[in-house]
């Protein structure tokens, strides 16, 4: 009877467990990516703070006299 109740309540379905493991791995991957991007952002912010008068866009040649594109 206990086995029947466990199956009825939703015991350990192998597909459900596999999906849960896959999602847990995806969360770990995303957390690692977030840490990497935060570290990169911190480094870029520190580099920008060392040169406060310069912009990262200063080296890009842009013709500002043109009309903006219609979207």
N, C-alpha and C positions, 0 to 999 in steps of 0.2 A: 504494500500500500504506500509506503514511504517513497518508493521509486516512482510510482504513478503520480503522487502529489508533486514530487520534484520535477517531473517532466511537464506536468500541467502548469506549474508556477513559472517555469522557464529555466530549467537547469542549464548546465553548461553546454550550449550549442557550439560545436566546433567552428562554424562559420562566424558566429557572433564573437567568439574569442579571437579568431584570426583578424576580424575587422577591428576589434578593440586594440590588438597589438599593432596593427598597421596605423591606426590613428594616433596611438601613443608615440610611435616612431616619428610620425609626421610632426607632431607637436614638438618633440625633441629637436628635430631638424630645423623647424622654424625658430625655436628659441636660440639655437646655435647661430642661425643666420642673423637674428636680431642682435645678438652680442657682437658679431663681426661687423655689422653695419654701424652699430653705436660706437665701436672702437674707431672705425674709419671716419665717422662723423666727428668724433672728438679730435682726431688728428688733423682733419681739415679745418676745424674751428680754431685749433691752436695755431696752425700755420697762417690762417687769416688774421688772427689777433696779433701776430708778429709784424704784419704789414698792414696797418689799419687804413692807410690812404689808398691802397691798391684794391682793385676789384678783380675778381676772376674773369670778368667779361671784358677787361681792358684790352686784351690781346686779340679780340674778335673784331674783324672789320665789318661793320654794319652800316648800310646806307639808310639813315633815319628819315630821309626826305620822301621816301616812297609811302604811298597810302597803305594802310593795313589790308591784309587779305580778307575777303568776305568769307564768313563761315556759314 
